[in-house]
Amino acid sequence: MRRLFRHAAALAMTQSPAALPPQVAIIGGGPAGLMAAEVLSQAGVRVDLYDGMPSVGRKFLLAGVGGMNITHSEAYPAFLSRYAERAPHIAPMLRAFGAEALCQWIHDLGIETFVGSSGRVFPTDMKAAPLLRAWLKRLRDAGVVIHTRHRWLGWNADGSLNVTSPDGEKSLKPDATLLALGGGSWSRLGSDGAWMLPLEQRGVGLAPLQPSNCGFEVRAWSELMVSKFAGAPLKNIAIGLNDDVPRLGECVITATGIEGSLIYALSAPIRDAINQHGSATVHIDLLPGRPVDKVMAALSKPRGSRSMAKHLHSQLGIDGVKAALLRELTDAQCFADPALLARAIKALPLTLVKTRPLDEAISSAGGVTFEAMDERLMLKQLPGVFCAGEMLDWEAPTGGYLLTGCFASGRAAGLGILEWLQRNN
């Protein structure tokens, strides 16, 4: 790709001594848009980046509030599998710029990283802001011009970009355009999915936006569950869907259902099951470290005058929200039979009936389909218009996979634009 970099800087010289380098408009200032801006500016392309918010990288900064999980250290085959059915489309991007390359890029910005006990990779100070500040300085030093409070509305009749700004509407005619507008969640941070309509009007293939890495609702909790246990964490559990191996982790009971990292990891298959069947039943293992026969043996011990609640606590350590959930999802007959109760503790069925709203989700599925783009991420219907980031039709769980995919697709789109400029100028 160095040849592309050299060519972009030399494009003006091939036309006339006074000609300017090509100009690219990037719409969206998240990780994908910023990464494409870096690729293009380093190649000598003039880059103007437009974002509707007062500052760029707002969702990126929010993701770092609880600790900036930038990527994951697991082996490539397992890493790639996190992208499920879209793995074949994401694979070329990750091979070119995966977790290892991303970490090196961060180190080049002067930010050190470490690998946590879960395999997740974090900046040493756990913060997103220093990384973003260093990155924006590099981009500005390279000549990238950032325009905030500029919102893209679509295309004008003459094919120019229609952008609103504090000074009114503007028409832009760049040599190429990158759309990196995010998904449909967290509209207050700028990702509202409003870009779907102008793309649909231009005949671009789109998949409906759906919540991803999201919470789910049950039909109804009892008053006790809502009043006493909404917000309570369920720790050291495992959850499985269908015949898949249960995943270990934790989640949180909410007033309407359940959410948290363990549920987010299963959100795609749970959501798809609900879409197909109207509900999805997950099975919760309250004691993943104990086999069912050991649980039954403990329950079968005489409890004398002790209540069942105290028996569960003394023999198995089940109390609080775990005991409440066990009561909520079983009946008196189950508690009277140690074998039935043991099986319930190891596979407690919880039926989920709907996702929480899209705007509450950490990310979204759906968007511009890969079939609507060529291998450079250029829209087949709109030559010179490229797409990257979360607005593409892919999804991945939290744990650094989302961010890595956005960085990788932004870089791929930037290189795709350079190649297209080389062929068309």
N, C-alpha and C positions, 0 to 999 in steps of 0.2 A: 504493500500500500504506500510505501514511500514515494513510488513513482507518481501516484495520484496526488500526494501532497505537493511535490515539486511542480506538477502540471498545473494545479490550481493557482499557485502563486505566479506562474508564467503565462496564464491565459491572456492577460492584457498585452503582453509583449508579442503574442502571435497575431494580434489584431492591429494595434497601432501604438506608438510610443505614449500617447496621451490616454489610452484606454484604461479604465479602472478594472480591478479584479472583479469577478462575479460576486453578486450579493445574494445572500440567503436570509429569508425571514423564518425565525423559529417562533412558533406560537405555543407558549407554555414553559414556565421556569421551574419545573421539577427536575429530578435526577436525569430523566431521559433527555429533556431539552437542553439542559446544561452540558451533559456529556457530548451531545452532538455539536453544540457550540464550541466545545474545546477541540474536537476533531477538526472542524471546519476552520476555525481561526488559526490553528497551528499550521494549516495548509495554505494560509494566505488569503482565505476567502473573507469577504466582508460579512459580518454577522450582526443582524439586529434581532434581539430577542424580546418578545412581547409577552407580558403577563397581566392578567386582569386584576390581580391583587396589589396592595401597596408595596409589597416586597416579594421576592421570589423564594422558592423552597419552603413554603409554609407547612405543607403536609410532611415534608422531610424533617423539619424541626419538631413537629408534633410527634412523629414516630420516635424521636430521640428523647422524649420527656422522661420515660421510664428507664432509659439506658439505650444508647444508639446501637442497635443490633444491625450491623452493616452487611454481614454475609454469614456463611456457615462453613465449617472446616471439613465436613464429611467428604468421603471419596466421591469422585465425579459420577459414577453410575448411580449411586444413591441420590446424590444431589439432583441429577437430571430427572430422576423418577418423580420428584416432587411436582413436576409440571404436568404429570398425568398424560392425557391424550394429546396435549400440545407439545410434549417433549420433543418429537421430531422437528418441529418448527423452531423451538428454542435452542436445540442442540448446536447448530452452527454458530449462534451468537455466543453461547457459553464456551465453546471450544476456543473462540477467538478472544474472549474476555470473561473468564469465569472468576471464581472466588479468589484464586491465587493472584491473578492479574489485578483484580480489584484491590486486594490488600496492598500490593506493590504500588499501585497508583495512589492509595491513601498515604503510604509511607513517603512517597515523593512529594506530597503536600506538606510534609513535616509532622504528620499525625501518626503516632505509634498505635499499635493494636495488640490485643491479647485474645486468646481463645478461652472461653468460659468452660465450666465443667460439663455443660450440655453440648459443647462443640460449636456454640455460636461465637461469632467474632465481634468484638467491640473495640471502639477507640479506648485508649488507656484511661482517659478521663470520663468515659461513658457518655460524652456529650456530642450533640450534632452541630451546635453553633460554631465551635472553632473550625471544624472541617469545612462548613459552608463558607465561613469568612475567608479562609485560605483559598478555597476554590474560586470564589468570586473575584478575589484580587488577581489570581492567575488569569482569569477570563478577561477582566478589564485591561490588564497589562497586555494581553494579546490583541486588544482592539475590539472585543465584543461590546456592543452598545445595548444596554438593558433598558427597556421602556416599561415601566410599571403603570398600573391603572389603564392599561390598553387591552380592550376585550375584543376578540375576534368574533364577528357576526356571520361570516360566510363570504360569498363571492358576489361581486357586482356583475352587472350584465356584460361588461367588457372583459370579465375574467380576473379582474384585480381583486385583491383582498380588501374586505370591508372591516375596518377596525375603528372602534370608538375610543376616544381619549378624553382627558380633561379639557382639551381644546376643541372637541367636536369630532366628527367622523373623518377618517383618513382612508385614502385608497392607496394600496401598496402594490407595486409590480416588481417583485423580486425575481431573480433568475431561477430560484427554486424555493420551495416552502416545506418546512417540517411542522407537522401537527403533533404536539406532545402534550395534550390537554388533560391527561389523567382519566380516571374512570368516572363513576357516578356517585361516589360516596364522599362524605364530608364536604358538602356544598359550601359551607361557610369558609372553607379554605380554598375554594376555587374549583374543585372537582365536582361539577354538577351535571355532567352529561349533556349540556345544551348543544354541544358540537354534533350530536347525532342527527339533528334535523337538516342542517345544510349538507351533510354528507349523504343522507338519504335522498335529498332532492337532486343530488348529482349522480344518483344511481350506484353509490358505493355499497358493497355487500356488508351488512351489519347483523350481528347477533344481539338480541335484547340484553340490556344490562340487568344483572342480577346480583344480590348480595353475596359476598364471599368473605371468609374469615369473620363470620357473623354469629350472633346469638340466635336461639330458637325459642319458640313459644310452645307451651303445653296447652291442653284444652282448658284446664283451670287447676291451680293449686288450692288446697284447703286454706281456710283463714289462718290456721296456725302456721303453715309454711310461709305464708306471705308476711304475717305480722312478726314472726320470731326469727325466720331464717333467710329472708330475702337479703342478699348481700353476703351470705355466709359461704366461705370457700370449702369446696370438697377436695381434700388433699389426699395424696397417695392412693389414687384409684386408677382403674383402667376402664376404657369404654370401647366397645366394639359395635360394628354395624354388620348385619348379615353374618356371614361365616368368616369374615376377616379376623385376623389376629388382633385382639384388643390392644389399644395404645395406652401406655402409662402416662400419667400427668395429673393435672388438676384443673378444676373449673369452678364456677360460681353459680349458686342458685340465685335467680332474680325473681322479681315480683310476677313476671309473666312466664318464666321458664328457666333457661340455663344458658350460660355463655362462658367464655374464658378460653385459654390456650388449647386445652384438650379438645373442646368442641370446635374451635376454629380449624384445627387440623383435619377434622372430619366434615367440615361444612359443605364441601362440594358434593360428596356422595349423599349426605343427608338431604341437602336441598334438592338434588336430582330425584331422590326417592319420593320426596314430598310432591314434586312436580308431576311425577308419574302415577303415584298411588294415593295422594291426598294426605299421607302421613308417613312417618318413618319411626321405627322402634329401635332404639339403641339399647344395649345391655351394659349395665354398670357393675363392675366387679369392685365391691367395697373393700375387699382384702386380697389384692393381687398377689401378695407374698405367701398366701396359704392355700394349699389344694383343698378341694371341696370335702374330701374325706376327713381331713384334719379339722375343718370347720364343724362338720357334723359331729365328730367325736367330742369337741369342746362343748357344743350345745347339748349333747346327750348326758353330760354330767349332771348329777342331782343339784338342784338349786335351792332345795329346802323352802324356807319361808321368803327367800329373796324374790323380788319382782323380776319379770323378764328383762326390764330395762337394766337392772343391776347385774343380772346374769350375763347379758350381752357385753356390758362394760367390763366385768371382771374376767370373763373367759376370752373375749375377743377384742376388747378395747373399742367396741362400737358404742358411740354415744353422740350427743349433740346433733349436728345436721345429718350425719350418716344414719343415726337411729331414727330421726324424724323422717328421712326419705324412705327408709325401710318400712316404716309404719304407713307412710303415704301410699306406697305402691304395692302393698300386699294386703292380706285380710287376716281375720282371726284364725281361720283354718291353717294358714301357713305358719303362724306362730305356735300352733299346737303340735306341729310335726317337725322334729329336728331335721329330717331329711329335706322336707320342702323349704324350710327356713334357710338351711345351708345352701341349697341351690339358688334361692333368691338372693342371698348375700353375694354369691359368686356371679350372678347374672340377673341383676335387677332390671326388669323391663321398664323403660321410660319412652312413652310415645310423644313425638314432636309433630306439631301440625302446621307450623308456618315459620318462615324466617322473620327476624326483626326487620324493620324498614331499611331500605337500601342506604339511606343517608346516615344510618348508625353503623354500617358495616365498616370494617377496617379497609376493605378493598372491594372491587367489583369484578364479576365475570362478564363476558360478553364484550361487544364493541366491534371494531373493524376486523373482519375475518381475514385469515391469512390467504384465503383463496382470492380475496379482492386485491392482493398486492403481488408484486413480483418478488424475486429473491433479494432485491435491494431494499425492500419495504416501501416501494413506490406504488401508489394506487394505479391500477390498470386503467381506470376510468379517467384519471386526471394526471397525465404526464407532468413530471416536475413537482408533484405533491407527494410527500412521504409521511409516514406515521410511525410513532414509536411510543414505548412506555405502556402504562396501564390501559390506555384507550384501545390497545389491541385485544383480540379475543383470546386471552390466556388468563390463567390464575395460578397462584401458588400459595402455600401456607406461609404464615409468619415464621420468623426464625432466620431472616436475612434473604430468603429466596425471592420475595417480592422485589426488594431493592436491587438485588443482583440482576434480576431479569430486566428491570428498568434501565440500569446502567448499561447492560450488554446490548439491549435493543437500541438505546440512544446512540451508542458507538457504531452499531451496525448501520443505522440510518444515516449517520454522518458520513461514513465511508461510501454508502450507496449514493448519497448526493454528490460526493466528489467524483465518483465514477460517471454519474449521469452528466455532470457539468463537463467532464472531459470529452464525452461523446457528442455533446450538443452545443459546444462553443468553439 
